[in-house]
Amino acid sequence: MFNKIISKAPARVCLFGDHQDYLKLPIIATTIDREIIVEATKNSSRKFKIFKKDLKIHDSIDIDDKFDKDEDDFLRIALRVLKDYDCIPDEGYDILIKSNIPINSGLSSSSALIIAWINFLLLAFSNKIVSPDLLAEISYKTEVLELNGSGGKMDQFTIAHGKTIFLDTLTNKIISYDHNLCDMIIGVSNQPKDTQGLLKKLKDNALLSIKVVKDKNPSFNLYDIKNIDISNCINILEDNLKPYFKAAIGNYNITLDAKKEFEKSKLDINKISLLMNSHHSFLKKELKITTPEIDKMIDVSTKNGAIASKIVGSGGGGAIVSLSNNILTSNKIVSELQHLGVKDVFIAKKGIGPTIIYE
């Protein structure tokens, strides 16, 4: 048994496909160089004695607890899920959790924590060979399936693989890209957000719009994007559902176009930028998930040289990502966003996947 284990997992940024994965449509996302750290030191008890440093919260988990189905704490849910993988703790650890990922900002801090936690538990208490797919599978079950959540697979699969990926959420097929992206300027708004509430509303309306079209036109196939008559489908729908259908189809097309660009030997960041701006337009105008503060942040980034900007995450707050291919421009955008009063803004580089060290 290991005396000390340090497990790390990165934040993620969705580049294309926001509000697509729960429709089983593809996404393109990447990790960034911000991470959460789970530092575990073996103790002589049968408890995980946890200190969440950034939140200044202490917790204690008895490893002999049942972790019933009504549990809503992710750390405990993961322990229940892991029983199905023959991973059952038999010794306690002192756990220090710390992070430089902004919380509740659309950067998947919760998924990063779950993956770092599960990676630690698998190393400490199982003999399984831990692959990115296994980490993604278990963390998705923990965060989404066990709580009947409204989210999709993007966060868990992107973080577990740790690269820029295209994920077909219908088949779980993953394509990884090694392109060096330009600077990503992350600006975190001052607004709290109701992630699950907003996701549920958007998911329910998008699925309903697709169902209405399918009921009126049984031959409709969402995944046969080239043969969808968008105008005809829109005419079938009531006005309140039209934006959700437009966004689903529009962002699907944009994601597939972006995939073609990522598959080229050299990434044309200007083409990627045009597609990203178009993606954000659907998120803002059709799904209406931006806020005045988010809109102002994007306006400031654009005026100061950003070649593309979009909201990140579920919306209703959270963060933006702006692209810049010049460090002077990047620094200027950071400075102007700070002047605007943005609570946390930084230049991010492409990250890596989960890492673990032990002694």
C-alpha positions as CSV (number, residue, x, y, z in Angstrom):
1,M,0.0,0.0,0.0
2,F,1.3,3.4,-0.9
3,N,2.1,5.9,1.9
4,K,1.5,9.0,-0.2
5,I,-0.3,9.6,-3.5
6,I,-0.7,12.8,-5.4
7,S,-3.3,12.8,-8.1
8,K,-3.9,15.7,-10.4
9,A,-6.5,16.5,-13.1
10,P,-6.8,19.5,-15.4
11,A,-9.6,22.0,-16.2
12,R,-11.3,21.8,-19.6
13,V,-12.4,24.4,-22.1
14,C,-15.1,23.5,-24.7
15,L,-14.1,24.9,-28.1
16,F,-17.0,23.6,-30.1
17,G,-20.2,21.8,-29.2
18,D,-21.6,23.5,-26.1
19,H,-25.0,22.0,-25.3
20,Q,-24.5,19.3,-27.9
21,D,-23.2,16.3,-25.9
22,Y,-26.5,15.7,-24.1
23,L,-28.1,15.4,-27.5
24,K,-25.5,12.8,-28.4
25,L,-23.9,15.2,-30.8
26,P,-20.1,15.7,-31.1
27,I,-17.9,18.2,-29.3
28,I,-14.3,19.5,-29.6
29,A,-12.7,20.4,-26.3
30,T,-9.3,20.8,-24.7
31,T,-7.6,20.8,-21.4
32,I,-5.8,23.8,-20.0
33,D,-2.9,24.3,-17.6
34,R,-5.0,24.7,-14.5
35,E,-5.5,21.7,-12.3
36,I,-7.0,20.2,-9.1
37,I,-4.7,18.2,-6.8
38,V,-5.7,15.4,-4.4
39,E,-2.9,14.8,-2.0
40,A,-3.4,11.6,0.1
41,T,-1.2,10.5,3.0
42,K,-2.0,7.2,4.7
43,N,-3.2,7.4,8.3
44,S,-3.9,4.7,10.9
45,S,-7.7,5.0,10.8
46,R,-10.5,3.7,8.6
47,K,-11.4,7.2,7.5
48,F,-10.7,9.6,4.7
49,K,-10.0,12.8,6.6
50,I,-10.5,15.5,4.0
51,F,-9.6,19.1,4.0
52,K,-10.7,21.2,1.0
53,K,-8.1,23.9,1.3
54,D,-9.6,26.5,-1.0
55,L,-13.0,26.3,0.5
56,K,-11.6,25.8,4.1
57,I,-14.0,22.8,4.6
58,H,-13.2,19.7,6.6
59,D,-15.0,16.4,6.0
60,S,-14.6,12.8,7.1
61,I,-15.6,9.7,5.2
62,D,-15.8,6.4,7.1
63,I,-14.7,3.8,4.6
64,D,-17.1,1.3,6.2
65,D,-20.2,3.4,5.3
66,K,-22.8,2.0,2.9
67,F,-22.9,5.2,0.7
68,D,-26.6,4.8,0.0
69,K,-28.4,5.8,-3.3
70,D,-29.7,9.1,-1.9
71,E,-26.1,10.3,-1.4
72,D,-25.4,13.6,-3.3
73,D,-21.7,14.1,-2.5
74,F,-19.5,13.2,-5.4
75,L,-16.7,11.8,-3.4
76,R,-19.0,9.4,-1.6
77,I,-20.9,8.5,-4.8
78,A,-17.6,7.6,-6.5
79,L,-16.8,5.2,-3.6
80,R,-20.2,3.5,-4.2
81,V,-19.6,3.3,-8.0
82,L,-16.1,1.9,-7.6
83,K,-17.5,-1.1,-5.7
84,D,-18.7,-2.3,-9.1
85,Y,-15.1,-2.2,-10.3
86,D,-13.7,-4.2,-7.3
87,C,-12.2,-1.1,-5.8
88,I,-13.0,-1.1,-2.1
89,P,-10.9,0.9,0.4
90,D,-9.5,-0.9,3.4
91,E,-7.3,1.8,4.9
92,G,-7.7,5.5,5.6
93,Y,-5.9,8.5,4.2
94,D,-5.5,12.2,5.1
95,I,-6.7,14.0,2.0
96,L,-5.7,17.5,1.0
97,I,-7.6,18.9,-1.9
98,K,-6.5,22.2,-3.6
99,S,-6.9,23.8,-6.9
100,N,-6.2,26.8,-9.1
101,I,-9.3,26.1,-11.3
102,P,-11.9,28.8,-10.7
103,I,-15.0,27.1,-9.1
104,N,-18.5,27.2,-10.8
105,S,-17.0,28.9,-13.8
106,G,-17.7,26.5,-16.7
107,L,-14.2,25.0,-16.6
108,S,-15.3,21.7,-15.1
109,S,-13.7,21.9,-11.7
110,S,-16.1,19.3,-10.4
111,S,-15.2,16.8,-13.1
112,A,-11.5,17.4,-12.5
113,L,-12.0,16.7,-8.8
114,I,-13.9,13.5,-9.5
115,I,-11.3,12.2,-12.0
116,A,-8.4,13.0,-9.6
117,W,-10.3,11.3,-6.7
118,I,-11.1,8.2,-8.8
119,N,-7.6,7.9,-10.1
120,F,-6.2,8.0,-6.5
121,L,-8.7,5.4,-5.4
122,L,-8.0,3.0,-8.3
123,L,-4.2,3.2,-7.6
124,A,-4.6,2.8,-3.9
125,F,-7.2,0.0,-3.8
126,S,-7.4,-1.9,-7.0
127,N,-5.2,-3.8,-9.4
128,K,-6.8,-2.4,-12.5
129,I,-4.8,-0.9,-15.3
130,V,-6.1,2.7,-15.4
131,S,-6.8,4.0,-18.9
132,P,-8.3,7.3,-19.9
133,D,-11.4,5.4,-21.1
134,L,-11.8,3.8,-17.7
135,L,-11.4,7.1,-15.9
136,A,-14.0,8.7,-18.2
137,E,-16.5,5.9,-17.8
138,I,-16.4,5.8,-14.0
139,S,-16.4,9.6,-13.6
140,Y,-19.4,9.9,-16.0
141,K,-21.3,7.3,-14.0
142,T,-20.5,9.2,-10.8
143,E,-21.3,12.7,-11.9
144,V,-24.1,12.1,-14.3
145,L,-25.8,8.7,-14.3
146,E,-25.9,8.2,-10.5
147,L,-27.7,11.6,-10.0
148,N,-29.7,11.4,-13.2
149,G,-28.0,14.6,-14.2
150,S,-28.6,16.7,-17.4
151,G,-25.0,16.9,-18.5
152,G,-23.2,14.9,-21.2
153,K,-19.9,13.2,-21.6
154,M,-17.7,16.1,-22.7
155,D,-16.1,17.0,-19.4
156,Q,-15.2,13.5,-18.2
157,F,-13.8,12.3,-21.5
158,T,-11.9,15.5,-22.3
159,I,-10.2,15.6,-18.9
160,A,-9.5,11.9,-18.8
161,H,-7.8,12.0,-22.2
162,G,-6.1,15.3,-21.4
163,K,-5.7,16.4,-25.0
164,T,-7.6,18.4,-27.6
165,I,-10.2,15.9,-28.7
166,F,-13.1,15.4,-31.0
167,L,-15.6,13.2,-29.2
168,D,-18.5,11.5,-30.9
169,T,-20.8,11.3,-27.9
170,L,-23.1,8.8,-29.6
171,T,-20.4,6.2,-30.1
172,N,-17.7,7.4,-27.7
173,K,-15.2,7.5,-30.6
174,I,-12.4,9.9,-29.8
175,I,-9.9,11.6,-32.2
176,S,-7.0,13.4,-30.5
177,Y,-5.2,16.4,-32.0
178,D,-1.7,17.6,-31.3
179,H,-1.9,21.1,-32.7
180,N,-0.4,23.8,-30.6
181,L,-3.3,26.2,-30.0
182,C,-2.8,29.9,-29.7
183,D,-3.2,31.7,-26.4
184,M,-6.5,31.2,-24.7
185,I,-7.5,34.0,-22.4
186,I,-9.9,32.9,-19.8
187,G,-12.1,35.5,-18.0
188,V,-14.3,34.4,-15.2
189,S,-17.5,36.4,-14.6
190,N,-18.7,37.6,-11.2
191,Q,-22.0,35.8,-11.6
192,P,-23.0,32.6,-9.9
193,K,-24.8,30.1,-12.1
194,D,-27.3,27.3,-11.8
195,T,-25.6,24.7,-13.9
196,Q,-28.0,21.8,-13.5
197,G,-31.1,24.0,-13.7
198,L,-30.1,25.7,-16.9
199,L,-28.8,22.4,-18.5
200,K,-32.1,20.7,-17.8
201,K,-34.1,23.5,-19.4
202,L,-32.0,23.6,-22.5
203,K,-31.8,19.9,-22.8
204,D,-35.5,19.4,-22.4
205,N,-36.4,22.0,-25.0
206,A,-33.8,20.8,-27.5
207,L,-35.0,17.2,-27.2
208,L,-38.6,18.3,-27.5
209,S,-37.9,20.2,-30.6
210,I,-36.2,17.2,-32.2
211,K,-39.1,14.9,-31.1
212,V,-41.7,17.2,-32.6
213,V,-39.9,17.3,-35.9
214,K,-39.4,13.5,-35.8
215,D,-43.1,12.9,-35.1
216,K,-44.2,15.0,-38.0
217,N,-41.5,13.7,-40.3
218,P,-40.6,10.0,-39.3
219,S,-37.7,9.9,-41.9
220,F,-35.9,12.7,-40.0
221,N,-32.4,11.6,-38.9
222,L,-30.6,14.1,-36.7
223,Y,-27.2,12.4,-37.5
224,D,-27.7,12.7,-41.3
225,I,-26.9,16.4,-41.1
226,K,-26.3,16.8,-44.9
227,N,-29.9,15.8,-45.7
228,I,-31.7,17.8,-43.2
229,D,-34.1,20.4,-44.7
230,I,-33.7,23.0,-41.9
231,S,-36.4,25.4,-43.3
232,N,-38.9,22.6,-43.5
233,C,-38.1,21.5,-40.0
234,I,-38.3,25.0,-38.6
235,N,-41.8,25.5,-40.1
236,I,-43.0,22.4,-38.2
237,L,-42.1,23.9,-34.8
238,E,-43.9,26.4,-32.6
239,D,-42.0,29.6,-32.1
240,N,-40.8,28.8,-28.6
241,L,-39.0,25.7,-29.8
242,K,-37.4,27.0,-33.0
243,P,-34.3,28.5,-31.4
244,Y,-33.4,25.2,-29.7
245,F,-33.6,23.4,-33.0
246,K,-31.7,26.1,-34.9
247,A,-28.9,26.0,-32.3
248,A,-28.7,22.2,-32.3
249,I,-28.4,21.9,-36.1
250,G,-26.2,25.1,-36.5
251,N,-23.7,24.1,-33.8
252,Y,-23.6,20.5,-35.1
253,N,-22.6,21.8,-38.6
254,I,-20.0,24.2,-37.0
255,T,-18.4,21.4,-35.0
256,L,-18.1,19.2,-38.1
257,D,-16.5,22.1,-40.0
258,A,-14.1,22.6,-37.1
259,K,-13.2,18.9,-37.1
260,K,-12.2,19.2,-40.8
261,E,-9.8,22.0,-39.9
262,F,-8.3,20.1,-36.9
263,E,-7.7,17.1,-39.1
264,K,-5.4,19.2,-41.4
265,S,-1.7,18.9,-40.9
266,K,-1.5,22.6,-40.1
267,L,-4.2,24.3,-38.1
268,D,-5.5,27.6,-39.6
269,I,-6.3,29.5,-36.4
270,N,-8.1,32.2,-38.4
271,K,-10.6,29.6,-39.8
272,I,-11.0,28.2,-36.3
273,S,-11.7,31.7,-35.0
274,L,-14.4,32.4,-37.6
275,L,-16.1,29.1,-36.6
276,M,-15.8,29.8,-32.9
277,N,-17.4,33.2,-33.4
278,S,-20.3,31.6,-35.3
279,H,-20.7,29.1,-32.5
280,H,-20.9,31.8,-29.9
281,S,-23.5,33.6,-32.0
282,F,-25.9,30.6,-31.7
283,L,-25.2,30.4,-28.0
284,K,-26.0,34.0,-27.5
285,K,-28.9,34.7,-30.0
286,E,-30.7,31.3,-30.1
287,L,-30.0,29.7,-26.7
288,K,-29.6,33.1,-25.0
289,I,-27.2,31.7,-22.4
290,T,-25.1,34.8,-22.2
291,T,-25.5,37.7,-19.7
292,P,-24.8,41.4,-19.9
293,E,-21.5,40.9,-18.0
294,I,-20.4,38.0,-20.4
295,D,-21.4,40.1,-23.4
296,K,-19.3,43.1,-22.1
297,M,-16.3,40.8,-21.5
298,I,-16.5,39.5,-25.0
299,D,-16.9,43.1,-26.4
300,V,-13.8,44.2,-24.5
301,S,-11.8,41.2,-25.7
302,T,-12.8,41.8,-29.3
303,K,-12.0,45.5,-29.2
304,N,-8.5,44.7,-27.8
305,G,-7.5,42.2,-30.5
306,A,-9.1,38.9,-29.7
307,I,-9.6,36.9,-33.0
308,A,-12.4,34.9,-31.4
309,S,-14.4,34.7,-28.2
310,K,-17.2,32.5,-26.8
311,I,-18.9,31.7,-23.6
312,V,-17.7,28.6,-21.8
313,G,-19.9,26.1,-20.0
314,S,-23.6,25.9,-19.4
315,G,-24.2,29.7,-19.4
316,G,-26.0,32.1,-17.2
317,G,-22.6,33.2,-15.9
318,G,-19.4,31.3,-15.8
319,A,-16.5,32.3,-18.1
320,I,-15.4,33.3,-21.6
321,V,-12.5,32.1,-23.7
322,S,-10.8,34.4,-26.1
323,L,-8.2,33.5,-28.7
324,S,-5.1,35.5,-29.4
325,N,-2.1,34.7,-31.6
326,N,0.1,37.5,-30.1
327,I,1.4,37.6,-26.5
328,L,1.2,41.4,-26.5
329,T,-2.4,41.3,-27.5
330,S,-3.1,38.6,-24.9
331,N,-1.6,40.7,-22.1
332,K,-3.6,43.7,-23.3
333,I,-6.8,41.7,-23.2
334,V,-6.0,40.4,-19.7
335,S,-5.3,44.0,-18.5
336,E,-8.5,45.4,-20.0
337,L,-10.6,42.6,-18.5
338,Q,-9.0,43.2,-15.1
339,H,-9.8,46.9,-15.5
340,L,-13.4,45.9,-16.2
341,G,-13.5,44.2,-12.9
342,V,-13.4,40.6,-14.0
343,K,-12.7,38.5,-10.9
344,D,-10.3,36.1,-12.4
345,V,-8.6,36.4,-15.8
346,F,-5.5,34.5,-17.1
347,I,-3.7,33.3,-20.2
348,A,-4.1,29.5,-20.5
349,K,-2.1,27.1,-22.5
350,K,-3.0,23.6,-23.7
351,G,-3.0,21.2,-20.7
352,I,-2.2,17.6,-20.1
353,G,-4.2,14.7,-18.8
354,P,-4.5,13.3,-15.3
355,T,-1.2,12.5,-13.6
356,I,-0.4,10.6,-10.5
357,I,2.8,10.1,-8.4
358,Y,3.2,7.9,-5.3
359,E,5.7,6.7,-2.8
